[in-house]
Amino acid sequence: MSGSKSILVTGGVGYIGSHTVVALQNQGFDVVIADNLSNSHRFIIERITAISGVAPRFYEVDMCEKEQVRDLFRNEPGIVASIHFAALKAVGESVENPLLYYKNNLLSLINLLEVHSETGVNNLVFSSSCTVYGEPDTLPVTELSPIKAPLSPYGNTKQIGEEIIRDSVQNTSLRAIALRYFNPVGAHHSSLIGEFPSGTPNNLVPFITQTAIGKQKSLKVFGNDYSTPDGTCVRDYIHVEDVADAHVAAMKRLLETETGNFEVFNIGTGRGYTVFEVIRAFEEVSGMKLPYTIEPRRPGDIEKVYADTSLSNTILGWKARKNIMEMMSSAWAWEQKLAANK
């Protein structure tokens, strides 16, 4: 009921948001979703309900419109904390259309912070990214690794977002945690929710599964001349359910303990995989051979990055549990389920 203490999840119909809503509900939290459905699908709300047995309250809200945000908080006076996912997230698109990314990703955050201040809501979990580390000097990256000049406007919006929050907590009662996650992949074990990009996927794993199912003619591998074991980029892939659990851990930390004003945590597995290693893992779990083409490097892509997660393991009491095979098999099960429901 709306009078109880609630967690607002902006972008809660999206990929990571929907999994986090389920994880929160499974831990007994009352959840309110705000999403403008620009890169998400309304049927996911029904799927969330089917998984958890609880229907989240949904508001179609553009977080860049402050009056809509204010109206949401008026309608939901029980909100005690927010998890902010609502942002555009394609690196390549951000290079092509930087102003769209700066306007959407920063204005939505500013509006949320201002309405938090107006309503006295003091807890925020911010969806950040390993892109803030840029091309790191040493690996693995820790939370104390240098924040580098970003290689994309998307990465810059995450850096600036953290700076906006860091400045905002100085003279208010706001407390915030930024989760810098690496590369979330996979799908819920029920195969009811997963990554569902509009148009051609920007991320590797949905491109793999769409190629396997026949939606894409062949997989594009962007660059095979990097200084890595097989020439392809290295990333720290992490199962989306593990990422969702990290948000629950961060929320419990804010609500149940005395924390600093602003904390940041890496959310990854601590293991890097090349693009070809991910492809081979998928081929192993699916029994298929994937056609692929080598394409030029994409602007904004980092060569290699993976996490030191000891801080989140220790302070949040959280640790990634699922391996690359579970990531691939769940992503493939989700893609097959999507195709069967067409």
C-alpha positions as CSV (number, residue, x, y, z in Angstrom):
1,M,0.0,0.0,0.0
2,S,1.2,3.5,-0.8
3,G,1.2,4.6,2.8
4,S,4.0,2.3,3.8
5,K,7.7,2.9,3.3
6,S,8.5,2.6,-0.3
7,I,11.6,2.4,-2.6
8,L,11.4,4.4,-5.8
9,V,13.1,2.7,-8.7
10,T,13.5,5.0,-11.7
11,G,14.0,3.2,-15.0
12,G,12.5,0.2,-13.2
13,V,11.1,-1.4,-16.3
14,G,14.5,-1.5,-17.9
15,Y,17.0,-4.3,-17.9
16,I,18.9,-3.9,-14.6
17,G,16.0,-2.0,-13.1
18,S,13.4,-4.8,-13.5
19,H,15.7,-7.4,-12.0
20,T,16.4,-5.0,-9.1
21,V,12.7,-4.5,-8.5
22,V,12.2,-8.3,-8.3
23,A,15.2,-8.6,-5.9
24,L,13.8,-5.8,-3.7
25,Q,10.3,-7.3,-3.6
26,N,11.8,-10.7,-2.7
27,Q,13.4,-9.0,0.3
28,G,10.1,-7.6,1.4
29,F,10.5,-4.0,0.1
30,D,7.5,-2.1,-1.2
31,V,8.5,-0.8,-4.7
32,V,7.3,2.1,-6.8
33,I,8.5,2.2,-10.5
34,A,9.0,5.4,-12.6
35,D,9.8,4.8,-16.2
36,N,9.1,6.7,-19.5
37,L,9.2,3.4,-21.5
38,S,11.6,5.0,-24.0
39,N,13.8,1.9,-24.1
40,S,11.7,-0.5,-22.1
41,H,8.5,-2.4,-22.5
42,R,5.3,-2.3,-20.5
43,F,4.7,-6.0,-20.5
44,I,7.8,-6.3,-18.2
45,I,5.6,-5.0,-15.3
46,E,3.4,-8.0,-15.7
47,R,6.4,-10.3,-15.8
48,I,7.8,-8.7,-12.6
49,T,4.4,-9.4,-10.9
50,A,4.5,-13.0,-12.2
51,I,7.9,-13.6,-10.7
52,S,7.5,-12.0,-7.3
53,G,3.8,-12.4,-6.8
54,V,3.6,-8.6,-6.0
55,A,2.5,-5.9,-8.5
56,P,4.8,-2.9,-8.2
57,R,3.0,0.5,-8.5
58,F,4.0,1.9,-11.9
59,Y,4.1,5.6,-13.0
60,E,4.9,6.5,-16.6
61,V,7.1,9.5,-15.8
62,D,9.8,11.4,-17.7
63,M,12.4,12.2,-15.1
64,C,13.5,15.1,-17.2
65,E,10.2,16.8,-16.4
66,K,10.4,18.1,-12.9
67,E,6.7,18.6,-12.4
68,Q,6.1,14.9,-13.3
69,V,8.7,13.9,-10.7
70,R,7.0,16.2,-8.1
71,D,3.6,14.7,-8.8
72,L,5.0,11.2,-8.4
73,F,6.4,12.0,-4.9
74,R,3.0,13.7,-4.0
75,N,1.2,10.5,-5.0
76,E,3.7,8.4,-3.1
77,P,4.4,10.1,0.2
78,G,5.8,6.9,1.6
79,I,9.0,7.0,-0.5
80,V,12.0,6.8,1.7
81,A,14.7,6.1,-0.9
82,S,15.4,6.0,-4.6
83,I,17.4,3.8,-6.9
84,H,18.2,5.9,-10.0
85,F,18.6,3.9,-13.2
86,A,16.8,6.2,-15.6
87,A,19.4,7.0,-18.1
88,L,20.4,6.4,-21.7
89,K,23.3,4.0,-21.8
90,A,24.7,3.2,-25.3
91,V,28.3,4.3,-25.6
92,G,28.2,4.6,-29.4
93,E,25.0,6.5,-29.5
94,S,26.4,9.0,-27.0
95,V,29.4,9.7,-29.2
96,E,27.0,10.4,-32.1
97,N,24.5,12.4,-30.1
98,P,26.2,13.8,-27.0
99,L,23.7,16.6,-26.2
100,L,20.9,14.0,-25.9
101,Y,22.9,12.1,-23.3
102,Y,23.9,15.2,-21.3
103,K,20.4,16.5,-21.2
104,N,18.7,13.2,-20.4
105,N,21.2,11.7,-17.9
106,L,22.1,14.8,-16.0
107,L,18.7,16.6,-15.9
108,S,16.9,13.5,-14.7
109,L,19.4,13.2,-11.8
110,I,19.2,16.9,-10.9
111,N,15.4,16.8,-10.9
112,L,15.4,13.7,-8.7
113,L,17.9,15.3,-6.2
114,E,15.9,18.5,-6.1
115,V,12.7,16.7,-5.4
116,H,14.5,14.5,-2.8
117,S,15.5,17.8,-1.1
118,E,12.0,19.3,-1.3
119,T,10.4,16.2,0.2
120,G,13.1,15.3,2.8
121,V,13.9,11.9,1.2
122,N,17.5,11.3,2.2
123,N,18.6,8.0,0.6
124,L,19.8,7.4,-2.9
125,V,21.5,4.6,-4.8
126,F,23.0,5.8,-8.1
127,S,23.6,3.6,-11.1
128,S,27.2,4.4,-12.0
129,S,29.6,2.6,-14.3
130,C,33.1,1.3,-14.6
131,T,33.4,3.8,-17.5
132,V,34.4,6.4,-14.9
133,Y,37.9,4.7,-14.8
134,G,38.4,5.3,-18.5
135,E,41.4,3.3,-19.9
136,P,42.9,2.2,-16.5
137,D,46.7,2.3,-15.9
138,T,46.7,-0.8,-13.7
139,L,44.3,-3.7,-13.3
140,P,42.2,-4.6,-11.5
141,V,40.6,-1.2,-10.8
142,T,39.8,-0.3,-7.2
143,E,37.4,2.4,-6.0
144,L,40.6,4.5,-5.4
145,S,41.8,4.1,-9.0
146,P,42.1,7.4,-10.8
147,I,39.0,8.8,-12.4
148,K,40.1,9.3,-16.0
149,A,39.0,11.5,-18.9
150,P,36.1,9.5,-20.2
151,L,36.1,8.0,-23.7
152,S,32.5,8.7,-24.4
153,P,29.8,11.2,-23.4
154,Y,27.9,8.4,-21.8
155,G,30.9,7.7,-19.5
156,N,31.2,11.4,-18.8
157,T,27.5,11.6,-17.7
158,K,28.3,8.9,-15.1
159,Q,31.4,10.9,-13.9
160,I,29.5,14.1,-13.7
161,G,26.6,12.4,-12.0
162,E,28.9,11.2,-9.3
163,E,30.3,14.7,-8.9
164,I,26.8,16.2,-8.7
165,I,25.9,13.8,-5.9
166,R,29.2,14.2,-4.1
167,D,28.7,18.0,-4.1
168,S,25.0,17.6,-3.1
169,V,25.7,15.6,0.0
170,Q,28.0,18.2,1.4
171,N,25.3,20.6,2.6
172,T,22.2,18.4,2.8
173,S,21.1,15.4,4.8
174,L,21.3,13.3,1.6
175,R,23.3,10.0,1.9
176,A,24.1,8.2,-1.3
177,I,25.9,5.1,-2.7
178,A,27.1,4.9,-6.2
179,L,27.5,1.4,-7.6
180,R,30.1,1.3,-10.4
181,Y,29.1,-1.8,-12.2
182,F,31.0,-3.5,-14.9
183,N,29.2,-5.4,-17.7
184,P,25.8,-6.8,-16.6
185,V,24.6,-9.7,-18.7
186,G,22.3,-12.7,-18.6
187,A,18.6,-12.9,-17.6
188,H,16.4,-13.9,-14.6
189,H,16.4,-17.6,-14.0
190,S,12.7,-17.7,-14.7
191,S,13.4,-16.4,-18.3
192,L,10.5,-14.0,-17.8
193,I,12.7,-10.8,-17.8
194,G,16.0,-10.1,-19.5
195,E,17.8,-7.7,-21.8
196,F,15.5,-6.5,-24.5
197,P,17.1,-3.8,-26.6
198,S,15.2,-1.7,-29.1
199,G,16.7,-2.1,-32.5
200,T,20.2,-3.5,-33.1
201,P,21.9,-4.3,-29.8
202,N,24.8,-2.2,-28.6
203,N,25.9,-4.8,-26.1
204,L,27.7,-8.0,-26.8
205,V,25.5,-10.7,-25.2
206,P,22.2,-9.7,-26.7
207,F,24.0,-9.4,-30.1
208,I,25.2,-12.9,-29.5
209,T,21.8,-14.3,-28.6
210,Q,20.0,-12.4,-31.4
211,T,22.5,-13.8,-33.9
212,A,22.0,-17.3,-32.6
213,I,18.2,-17.0,-32.9
214,G,18.4,-15.5,-36.4
215,K,17.5,-11.8,-35.7
216,Q,20.9,-10.7,-36.7
217,K,22.8,-12.1,-39.7
218,S,26.1,-12.3,-38.0
219,L,27.8,-11.1,-34.9
220,K,30.0,-8.0,-35.2
221,V,33.3,-8.1,-33.3
222,F,34.6,-4.6,-33.0
223,G,38.4,-4.7,-33.2
224,N,40.7,-7.7,-33.0
225,D,44.0,-5.8,-32.7
226,Y,43.9,-4.8,-29.1
227,S,46.7,-5.6,-26.7
228,T,44.8,-8.6,-25.1
229,P,45.3,-12.4,-25.2
230,D,43.3,-12.7,-28.5
231,G,43.1,-9.1,-29.7
232,T,39.5,-8.5,-28.6
233,C,38.4,-6.2,-25.7
234,V,38.4,-7.5,-22.2
235,R,35.4,-6.9,-19.8
236,D,34.3,-8.0,-16.4
237,Y,30.9,-9.6,-17.2
238,I,28.6,-10.1,-14.3
239,H,25.2,-11.7,-14.0
240,V,22.3,-9.2,-13.8
241,E,20.8,-11.1,-10.8
242,D,24.1,-10.5,-8.9
243,V,23.9,-6.8,-9.9
244,A,20.4,-6.6,-8.6
245,D,21.4,-8.2,-5.3
246,A,24.1,-5.5,-5.0
247,H,21.4,-2.8,-5.1
248,V,19.5,-4.5,-2.3
249,A,22.7,-4.7,-0.2
250,A,23.3,-1.0,-0.9
251,M,19.8,-0.1,0.0
252,K,19.9,-2.0,3.3
253,R,23.2,-0.3,4.1
254,L,21.6,3.2,3.6
255,L,18.5,2.3,5.6
256,E,19.9,0.2,8.4
257,T,23.4,1.5,9.2
258,E,25.3,4.8,9.7
259,T,27.2,5.3,6.5
260,G,29.3,8.1,5.1
261,N,27.5,10.8,3.1
262,F,28.7,9.3,-0.2
263,E,30.2,5.9,-0.8
264,V,31.2,4.1,-4.1
265,F,31.5,0.4,-4.7
266,N,32.7,-1.7,-7.7
267,I,30.2,-4.3,-8.7
268,G,31.8,-7.0,-10.8
269,T,33.3,-10.5,-10.6
270,G,36.9,-9.5,-10.6
271,R,37.6,-11.6,-13.7
272,G,38.0,-10.3,-17.2
273,Y,36.9,-12.1,-20.4
274,T,37.7,-11.3,-24.0
275,V,34.9,-11.0,-26.6
276,F,36.0,-14.3,-28.1
277,E,36.0,-16.1,-24.7
278,V,32.4,-14.9,-24.2
279,I,31.5,-16.2,-27.7
280,R,33.1,-19.6,-27.0
281,A,31.2,-19.8,-23.6
282,F,27.9,-19.2,-25.4
283,E,28.8,-21.7,-28.1
284,E,29.5,-24.3,-25.4
285,V,26.2,-23.8,-23.5
286,S,24.1,-23.6,-26.7
287,G,25.8,-26.2,-28.9
288,M,25.8,-23.7,-31.8
289,K,28.6,-22.2,-33.9
290,L,28.2,-18.4,-34.3
291,P,28.9,-16.6,-37.5
292,Y,30.8,-13.4,-36.9
293,T,32.6,-10.6,-38.7
294,I,35.5,-8.5,-37.6
295,E,34.6,-4.8,-37.7
296,P,36.7,-1.6,-37.0
297,R,37.1,-0.6,-33.4
298,R,34.2,1.5,-32.1
299,P,34.9,5.0,-30.8
300,G,34.6,5.1,-27.0
301,D,35.5,1.5,-26.4
302,I,38.0,0.8,-23.7
303,E,40.6,-1.9,-24.3
304,K,40.4,-3.8,-21.0
305,V,38.9,-3.3,-17.6
306,Y,37.9,-5.5,-14.7
307,A,37.2,-4.9,-11.0
308,D,38.7,-5.4,-7.6
309,T,35.5,-6.1,-5.7
310,S,37.0,-6.5,-2.2
311,L,35.4,-3.4,-0.9
312,S,31.9,-4.4,-1.9
313,N,32.5,-7.9,-0.7
314,T,33.6,-6.6,2.7
315,I,31.5,-3.5,3.4
316,L,28.3,-4.5,1.6
317,G,28.6,-8.2,2.4
318,W,27.9,-8.9,-1.3
319,K,29.7,-11.1,-3.8
320,A,28.9,-12.2,-7.3
321,R,27.9,-15.8,-7.4
322,K,27.1,-16.8,-11.0
323,N,29.8,-17.8,-13.5
324,I,30.1,-17.0,-17.3
325,M,28.3,-20.3,-18.2
326,E,25.3,-19.3,-16.1
327,M,25.3,-15.9,-17.7
328,M,25.3,-17.3,-21.2
329,S,22.7,-20.0,-20.5
330,S,20.3,-17.6,-18.9
331,A,20.7,-15.1,-21.7
332,W,20.0,-17.8,-24.3
333,A,17.0,-19.2,-22.4
334,W,15.5,-15.6,-22.3
335,E,16.1,-15.1,-26.1
336,Q,14.5,-18.4,-26.9
337,K,11.5,-17.6,-24.7
338,L,11.1,-14.2,-26.4
339,A,11.1,-15.9,-29.8
340,A,8.6,-18.5,-28.7
341,N,6.2,-15.8,-27.5
342,K,6.3,-13.8,-30.7
